[in-house]
Every structure is written in structure tokens, then in C-alpha cells.
Amino acid sequence: MAIDSVSKRQPHDIAALDAAVIELRSGAERLKVLPLLDCCELVDACAAAVVQHADEWIRVSCEAKQIAVDRPVASEEILAGPGTLLRYLRLVAAAFRDLHQTGTRRLPGSLRTNSLGRLCVPILPVGSLYDRLIFQGLQAETWLQPHVDEASMFCDVWQTRRDRPARVAGVLGAGNVSAIPATDALHKIFYEFEAVLLKLNPVNEYLMPVFMKIFQPLIDADLLRIVRGDRELGTAMVQHDGIDTLHLTGSHLTHDAIVWGTDPQQRAQRQRDNSPLVTKTITSELGNVTPWVIVPGEYSRRQLKSQAEHLVASIVANASYNCVATKLIVTSRGWSQREEFLDLVDSLLADVPPRYAYYPGSRERFERAAGFMPSGDEESLPWTLIRDARPDRTPHLFEEESFVCVCAETQLDEAAPDRFLEQAVDFVNDRVFGTLCCTLTLPDAWRKQHRTQLERAIDRLRYGSVCLNQWSGIVYGLMTPAWGGHHSGTLAAPASGLGHVHNTFGLAGIDKTVLFGPLSSSPKPVWFPSHRTADRLGRSLIRFYEKAGPMRLPAIIYHALRG
């Protein structure tokens, strides 16, 4: 077993895992009674360390993915690494201070009840972080399940933690986005009050040194241990009697192997008998064939191009190694602008240089998804759009997350916007794998005139996040929304996963996040691949989140307008 840095002493043997769990159990006992202001001090100390070590984090991430650290594309590692984590830490500290001062959370707006009678909780824009300026035109709310009312809309873990047994969580980290293992671990510590043993994925275990520096306050408090090692170490964590809960980000195949075993026949029998190998509480985020639905209608050229660039941004970000990367565009066969839109997507993809294919197994997955093996450079893969894909011909494009830079387009028969939307909801619910997130592009006039029908469609979508005119990766990065698959997932059929992370307001009974945005965005969003100053804007956001205030806004505005 390869093992490294499981405790403050950094031993290198299997006994170290037992020692780390014992230390974490002690930390978990103290966490049960740790005052909220002391929690804030730990959060603030980690935030200060993020600022101090951000450059190192960005550098090692860019080196691993062969990205020039001084080019706009480096913004991906800036924003999906220290930028995202710093925003999260500021939101957590603010929530804890509100709880300490008032006993509740201060929401960024008023509650509303939608046309279906559901309670909708505003979660964006957050005033203290100047979201209305930084995320212009965007609003988000959490739709709660039917049984939840204003009296039961918040989790009670802060009030009940003293009465709960001390628990240690094992977190199996994602290998693609550097902030994921960090925020997953922090959610366990500060929102479920469990000490964490975090195992880094072998793909990004280069984060170990910088994470040890950033999270030293939590390590010193015996609330966190960070390990790196092989599959044997992961198995030992899963089976360890001292680890009470598990959280993993990865493939549903990994989830099923952990819970039900690797032998197909034995796995099927265990599922029939409801006899899982692991009885610990498991939460997870397991990927998605992410759909982008284009409701037919009349769009201006500006709107069409902006939506095409939003979609292309979702494909090329992180070389398409994202669960939120669009993998299926759903259009109407009778939409008059279909060819124009797809031509824009192809043209914009052609403008983006190929990226280093850093994730293991990429070429094999590309060949399966695209149907061919590219010639030439073996270190990169071409952006590929497959038009008019059909479930009966290429079912794997609808049923398997390729986790590679291939996106398919499929057509539905309905041409009228209202009937198409109903057909599209049924299609993505029933024919497309996953429940994590989806996007709807909607004509402005239709959206204004059919608000009730739109809310019914959003309600019927079995996704953890539904975005209007915007990429769902934004929901992940905002941190106030809960992030995870739809709550309909079960241990036997988890789809995109079980439970949620982020959710900095601590909402309970979550149905889904809904993100609202315009068809055309101005200034150009920092996540667009054509943004000319994205890296400098990303670094300005880190400096802003270090200490949010009006004096640090001019640099953000300057680089945003020059994009």
C-alpha cells in the first residue's frame, strides 16, 4: 500500500491510517462543542492561507495540465481552484457569524412561493460579495420539496450536533477540478460536523503540498488529515471501522463497486437482496450526460452567438473533463435556426486550441464516443460535435458520460415551443443518463408569456440544478447553491449521486437549484474561452475575496471590460 502524510508525523505504514483515525476521532469530539466563532477563526485562517499560497496552487495545476500560467486559459485553474475555495470560505464564515449573532441565516432576498406552491429561497446575488456587479444579470434560488415550509427550511445540525455521536468521514477526492476535494472536505467538517480523512485522487495528488499548507489550521485541530495513495488505500478507508461516513466524487461505476462489489452477478444479487457491502452512510457526486435544451423560437443573431459561446465554454472548460461539460444538445427538427446555431458552435470550437488530454483513458473514451481515433498529436484530442445523434443508433452517447471532448446533438419532432419543452423534459428525464444539471435556452418572449408552464417544466426536470440560458458550471462555482444530483437517487440507483455539498445557507429539503440568466451577457463572462483578460480578472477576484470591498472593485471592472 502506498501511503503518505496521513498524520502530523507523516508516517509511511498502514498503522498510520489507524493513528490518523484515532486523532480525527478526538478532533470530532471537540468539534461537537466548538463555538461558532472558533469555527470562524479556523475558516478565516484557511482563507488567509489560500491567499498566501494561491500562486503555488495555480502554478502546479497549470503545469500538470500543460497550461501557460500567464495566458487567459489559466483562468480555469485560478477560478476553479483558489478563487472558488476563497469565495466558499467567505460565505461559510458569514453564515456562521450570522448564526452566532442572530440565531439564523441572513438570506440575500425575500422568500417567494412559485405557481406550484413551492417555497423558493433566494441564494444569489449575495450583497456582501457584490454579486450583483460581479455576476451581472444572474439570479438563483433553491426550490424546496413540497413538504418543506418556512419553519423547516434550514438544517438543524448546528443545534443538534452536541447530541450526535462524534463521526469521522472518509472523502475520496475528484481528480479533475482542484477545488472539489477541498470544498467536499470542508462541507463535511463545517456543515455535517465530522472530522475528515481526505484521500486525493492520483490524477491530482500534486495538490498535496499546497493543501497541507492551506489546511494546516484544520490539521492542527485534528479535524483533517490528507492522504495520497493507491487503490488499496482507498479500499482500506472504505472498510475501516473507525470511518463512519463516506463521500466520493467520481464515476457511478466506482460507487457501485464500493457499495455492491465488482462481480456483476454478485452485485446484481446484492441489489436484489438490498444487501450492500458497505453500510456506512454514503454521499456522492457521480457525473452526468449533461444536456443543453434549445427551445425553438426566434433568436437575434447576438442572442444566438452568445448562447453558442456559453455552450462552447461548457464543452472546452478543463479540456471537457467536467461532469458539467455539455454532452448533449437537444434541438427541434423544425427549428429554422438550428443549422445556423450548430454552425456557430462548430466555428467557435474551431477557434479554441486543442488541450492536453491529461485524464487517464481519454483516447479510448474518445474513440468510443466519437467513433474514430484522431491522427496526429497523441497528447491532445479534437473538439468534436456529432450532429443528429439518435438513441437507437448510438445509445452510449445518451447513456454513458464520456468524460472527454465529444458533444452530440439530437433532434426532437415537436416544433411548437410549449410542446417541444414538454417533450424535451420527458426525453432528458427518461432517455439521458444522470440527474446532476441541465440548461434550457428559451426565447425571451415565450419565457415572459408562459411563466407557469416554464415553472411546471422546471419542476418536472429530475436534476439537482436547472439553468436558464446559462452554463450549470456557474452553479457549482457560486457555492451558495446546493450541489449534487436530484434527490430521487437511491443507493441502488444513485444516478448522479446522493446528497449535496456547498449549500452555504444550510437549507433542508432541497428539490433543486434554479439559475436565471439572460440570453446575451455583457460584459463577456470570464468563463468564455474568447475572454482576453480572463487570467488577470481571475487573480483580481482572488484579491477581492481576500477582503471584499469597493476599493478592490476597480481592477475587476477594468479587466472585465477589456475581455
C-alpha positions, 0 to 999 in steps of 0.5 A: 500500500502506498501511503503518505502524510496521513498524520502530523508525523507523516508516517509511511505504514498502514498503522498510520491510517489507524493513528490518523483515525484515532486523532480525527476521532478526538478532533470530532469530539471537540468539534461537537462543542466548538463555538461558532466563532472558533469555527470562524477563526479556523475558516478565516485562517484557511482563507488567509492561507489560500491567499498566501499560497494561491500562486503555488496552487495555480502554478502546479495545476497549470503545469500538470495540465500543460497550461501557460500560467500567464495566458487567459486559459489559466483562468480555469485553474485560478477560478476553479481552484483558489478563487472558488475555495476563497469565495466558499470560505467567505460565505461559510464564515458569514453564515456562521457569524450570522448564526452566532449573532442572530440565531439564523441565516441572513438570506440575500432576498425575500422568500417567494412561493412559485405557481406550484406552491413551492417555497423558493429561497433566494441564494444569489446575488449575495450583497456582501460579495457584490454579486450583483456587479460581479455576476451581472444579470444572474439570479438563483434560488433553491426550490424546496420539496413540497413538504418543506415550509418556512419553519423547516427550511434550514438544517438543524445540525448546528443545534443538534450536533452536541447530541450526535455521536462524534463521526469521522468521514472518509472523502475520496477526492475528484481528480479533475477540478482542484477545488472539489476535494477541498470544498467536499472536505470542508462541507463535511467538517463545517456543515455535517460536523465530522472530522475528515480523512481526505484521500486525493485522487492520483490524477491530482495528488500534486495538490498535496503540498499546497493543501497541507499548507492551506489546511494546516489550521484544520490539521492542527485541530485534528479535524483533517488529515490528507492522504495520497495513495493507491487503490488499496488505500482507498479500499482500506478507508472504505472498510475501516471501522473507525470511518463512519461516513463516506463521500466520493466524487467520481464515476457511478461505476466506482460507487457501485463497486464500493457499495455492491462489489465488482462481480456483476452477478454478485452485485446484481444479487446484492441489489436484489437482496438490498444487501450492500457491502458497505453500510456506512452512510454514503454521499456522492457526486457521480457525473452526468450526460449533461444536456443543453435544451434549445427551445425553438423560437426566434433568436437575434443573431447576438442572442444566438452567438452568445448562447453558442459561446456559453455552450462552447465554454461548457464543452472546452472548460478543463479540456471537457473533463467536467461532469458539467461539460455539455454532452448533449444538445437537444434541438427541434427538427423544425427549428429554422435556426438550428443549422445556423446555431450548430454552425456557430458552435462548430466555428467557435470550437474551431477557434479554441486550441486543442488541450492536453488530454491529461485524464487517464483513458481519454483516447479510448473514451474518445474513440468510443464516443466519437467513433474514430481515433484522431491522427496526429498529436497523441497528447491532445484530442479534437473538439468534436460535435456529432450532429443528429445523434439518435438513441437507437443508433448510438445509445452510449452517447445518451447513456454513458458520460464520456468524460472527454471532448465529444458533444452530440446533438439530437433532434426532437419532432415537436416544433411548437415551443410549449410542446417541444419543452414538454417533450424535451423534459420527458426525453432528458428525464427518461432517455439521458443518463444522470440527474446532476444539471441541465440548461434550457435556452428559451426565447425571451418572449415565450419565457415572459408569456408562459411563466407557469408552464416554464415553472411546471417544466422546471419542476418536472426536470429530475436534476439537482440544478436547472439553468436558464440560458446559462452554463450549470458550471456557474452553479457549482462555482457560486457555492451558495447553491446546493450541489449534487444530483436530484434527490430521487437517487437511491443507493441502488440507483444513485444516478448522479449521486446522493446528497449535496455539498456547498449549500452555504445557507444550510437549507433542508429539503432541497428539490433543486437549484434554479439559475436565471440568466439572460440570453446575451451577457455583457460584459463577456463572462470570464468563463468564455474561452474568447475572454482576453483578460480572463487570467488577470480578472481571475487573480483580481477576484482572488484579491477581492475575496481576500477582503471584499470591498469597493476599493478592490472593485476597480481592477475587476471592472477594468479587466472585465471590460477589456475581455 
